[in-house]
Every structure is written in C-alpha cells, then in structure tokens.
C-alpha cells in the first residue's frame, strides 16, 4: 500500500460526507485501489450524518493514512 502512517504526505484527498452510506465504501475502495508512486492521506469530513456513514468511515481508519473529522450535533 502506498499510504504509510507518519512521514511526508505528497497529496491530501478530501472527502466530504453527509448521509452517504450507500456510496462511501465504493469511494474509499476506489481511492485505496489506486497505484501511485507517492504518499497520500485521506481526510474525511462528516457533517453529522444520520445514517451508517460514521460507522463505515471508522472501519476504514486503520487502512491508511486516514483522518476523520466529524461535525456531530
């Protein structure tokens, strides 16, 4: 995997989320499946989703250099 926790990040991928439980896994799988020659991080901003988006995001946190931001109300 090209993502290594710690060290220099060459690219930040920002994924805004609000009630996207049907699509978020496909999005993350697509990002993580890319073959690259650089280190990237995924920054996810959840704007208080009411569906299972937050749980799905948490499943991916250990997969890569991953940062989850939540706006829970």
Secondary structure, 3 states (H helix, E strand, C coil): CCCCCCCCCCEEEEEEECCCCCCHHHHHHHHHCCCCCCCEEEEEEECCCCCCHHHHHHHHHHHCCEEEEECCC
